[in-house]
Amino acid sequence: MTDAMFTLLIVEDDAGIRSVLRTLLESQRYRVVEAENAARGVIEARNHRPDLAIVDLGLPDRDGVALIREVRRFSPLPILVLSARTMEADKIAALDAGADDYVAKPFSAPELLARVRAGLRRNAQGGEQLPILRFGPISVDLHTRSTSGPEGAVHLTPLEYRVLDCLARHSGLIVTQAQLIREAWGPERAGDSRGLRSYIKMLRQKLEPDPRQPRYLLTEAGVGYRLRVDDELAK
């Protein structure tokens, strides 16, 4: 599918920001639908069935988190929050409501486009087999659970593979700590952020070119983690 076949919904009350987003997205050959409030956003999401939505949280008629919850009742489309709210609690509330990613205003155009591509890619892949992950000279095949580097095989534990698998299924997007813990350990370990940090540290030591300055396994402070993808590194 080419970019021209993708429809993106912008839910934003600021006409100036909508205009900037429309110009940016149409320059990449996306089709754009606009909504100036939450009520209109729900209508456009139902009518146009967009491939991805970009949603502001500070909407005039209803909070964006409520909009996300309502859209999630009838659609699994990727939702990218674009908001001036930078508090960790706002990010967690949006992600817990069903958003897939969160970008703060003011935003970088290359970063926003990379996050849009990540959301569209995740949606298009659906149930397809995960690709081989590459961390510099190291490659990870999540299907066969094998890892290799310049000096041969690299040992990862089953739990490390489960953490990587969860991040890879949402590559380029934020995955909350709660989601990673739930999918890797199960609900009985809910809240064990210390254990998760330990495993992320071990994965960085095994996979990152420089674990002290990670390029691939990124921390989203107070929220979770994100697996950086190649198009973000190239921007």
N, C-alpha and C positions, 0 to 999 in steps of 0.2 A: 504494500500500500504506500503510495507517495504522500508527501505532506499535504498536497492539495486536496486529498480525500478526507483529511481530518477536520472535524468541526470542533471549535473550542468556544466555550461559553464563558464570558466575563461578567461577573456579578460585582459591580462597583458603583457607588453612588457619585463619585467625583468624575464629572464629564471629562475633565482634562486628563486624568489618569486613564480613563477608558480610551480616549483618543490615542494616547501614547502606546497603550497596550495593543490596540487595533493595528496601528501602523507597524509596530514591531512584529506582531504575529503574521500579518498579511505579507510582510517582506519575506517571510519564510514559507509563504504559499499555504498558510492555514486559512480555513474559512472561519469567520468570527461572528458570533451572535452575542448581543449585549443585553444586560438587564441592570436597571438602576436601583433596584431594591430586592429584598428577599422574596416577596410575593411573585414578582415578575420572574425572578430567577427560577423558582419552582416550575412556573408555567413553561418557560423556555427549555428547561431540562426535560420536561415531559414531551413537549412538542417536537423539539429538534433532536433529541437523543444525542447530545454531544459526546465526543470521544474523551473530552477532559474539560473540567471546569476550574476557573481561577476565581476564588471567592475572597472578598474583603470581609472582615469581621464586624466593622463598624457601620452597619447598614442602617438606614433611617427608620425602617418599620419593624425590624427584628434583628436580633444579634445573629451574626453569621454562623455561630455554632448551632443555633436552632435550625437554620437553613440546611446545614450539613446533615443533621439528624433526619430532617424530613426527606431530603433527597435519598439518603441511604435506605429509606423504607421501600423505594421502588427502583433504585439504580445502583449498580456497582461501579459506575464510572469513576476514574481517578479524579480526586479533588485536591487542588493545590491552593493553599491559603496564602494570600498576599496581603499583609497587614502591617500597620504601624505599631501594633501591640507587640512588645518584645519581652514581656514577662514570661518566665517559664510556665507559670500557671495557665496563661492564655494558650501557649503552644500545646501543653498537655491536654487541655480541655478540647481544643480543636481536633487533635489527633485521636483522642479517645472517642470523640463524637463520630469519627469515620473519615477524617481528612487523611490524605496519603502523604502530604508534604507541607512544609511551612517555609515561606520566604518573607523576610522582613523588609519593610519599606524604610528608607529608599533602597531600591534594588539595582543590582547589576544586570544589564540586558543579557550578556552571555550566560550568567548563572541562571537566570530565569528560563532562558531557552533550553539550557541543559536539563533543568528540572522538568520542563514540559516534555522534552524528548524521553526522559526517564519514565515519566508517568504513562506516556503513550506506548512505550516499549513494553512496560509491564502489562498493560492492558491487552496488547496485541499478542504477547507470548502465551497468555492464558495457561493452559495445561501443558505447553510444550516442554520438552526436556531442557533443563538448564544448560547454558553454554559452559565451556571450560573457563574458569576464572584465571586471570594472569596477574601476578604481582611482581613486576619486573621480570627476572629470570625464572620465577617459580610459577608453575601451573597447577591448578587444582581441578580435578574432575569430580564433581559432586555426585554424578551418577554412579561411578565405580568406586567412589571414595578413595581415590589415589592422588597423591601429591608428589611432584618431582621438582628438582632444582638442578643447578649445574653439577652438583656432586652426587646426584642420584635421588633416591626416595627421601621424602620428608615425612616424618611421622606426625599425624594428627590423631587425636583421640576421637571416639564416636561423638562425644559431646561437643568438641570443637567443630566437627563437621556439621552438627545440627545448628549451631550458632551461625556458621557461615551460610548454610542452606537458607535459613530464615532471612539473613541480610541479602543474599543473592536473589531471592524471589521478589525483593523490593529494591533491587539495585538502583542506586542514585537517589533513593527516597529515605526519609527518616523512618526508623523503626524504633518505637518506644522501648524503654527498658522493660516495662510490664509485658509487652508482646514477646520480646526475645526470651524472657524468663519463662513465660507460659508455654511457648512452643519448644524451647530447648529442654526445660526441666519438668514442666507440668505445673498445674495450679497449686500443688502442695508447697512449692518453693516461692510463691508470690512474695515480692518485696525483698528478695535476696540480691540487692544491687551490688553488694560487695563481691559475691561469688561471680556475678556477671563481669564485673570489672577485672577480676583475676583472669578469667578466660579470654577476654579481649586482649589483655596484656600478653598472655601466652601466645595468642594468635599473631599479634604484631611481632613478637620476638621470632616467630617461625617464618612469617610471610613478608613482612615489611623490609624494604632495603635499609631503612634507618628507623628502628622502632621508636626512637625518641622524637622523631618528626614524621609521623605516619602520613602516607600519601593516599592510602586506600581505605583503611578502617578508621573512619573519622568519628570523633565524639561530637555530638550535638548537646552542648552543656545543659545539664539538668533535665534533658528530655530522653535521649537515647543515643543511637549510633546510625551511621550511614555508610554503605559500601560505595565508594566513589567509582565511577565508571570512566571508560576511556575518553568519551567526548568531553567530559569536564576537565580532564587533565590536559587536553589538547587546546582548550580555549585560550 
